[in-house]
Structures are given as C-alpha cells and as structure tokens.
Amino acid sequence: MQVDNKLLDDLARVAGGAIGALTGLRGEVEAQVRQQFERILSQMDVVSREEFEAAREVAVKARTEQEDLAERVTSLEALVATLVAERELAHGVPGPKRSARSHVSAETPVDPQAS
C-alpha cells in the first residue's frame, strides 16, 4: 500500500510538473504568435483604430458641411430665380438665357477642335 501511495505521489508530481510546463509553453506560444502578428500588421498598410475614428469624424463633418452648402446653394438659386422673375415683371427686361450652372448655351454649337 505504501508503494502505491509513493507511486501515486510521484505520478501526481510529474503530472503537476507537466501541467506547469504546458502552461508556461502556452504563454510562450501566445507571446510568439502575438509578436509575429504585430510584425505582420506593422508591415501592412493598416491604420490604427484611433486614426480610423479620427478620419471618420472628419468625413462625417465634411459630409454635413457639404449637405449644408448644397441647401444654401439651392435656396440662393431659388432667390436668384425669384429676383430675376420680379425684374422681368417690373421692368419688362428678359433675364439671362442660360442657367448659372452651364457655361455653354444650348444655342451655340460646341466645336471640339476649337480648344
């Protein structure tokens, strides 16, 4: 019986040592994998989360400003159209023939070789 207990104690110590060694090995493998992964990421053209969030905020702000400016342009175009119509009614003078957005009148043909 005494021999069995000693044998079991030895087996328990060996198993405990093996588990400790495996735990240490696991930590080393994780560290090596993490280091290799960081090395690969640093060689790639990848941005950090902070840089991505900063660029995203800039893009959101630019889009908001662009939408606000588009609304202002639309309201200014409506105001110009109203003023031109009022001028035509008051003075009998026709407004401009072409829209403010186009630089080429529909009446004049475009010669591509003239450039």
Secondary structure, DSSP 8 states (H G I E B T S, - for coil): -HHHHHHHHHHHHHHHHHHHHHHHHHHHHHHHHHHHHHHHHHHTT---HHHHHHHHHHHHHHHHHHHHHHHHHHHHHHHHHHHHHHHHHHH-----SS-SS-SS-SSS---GGG-
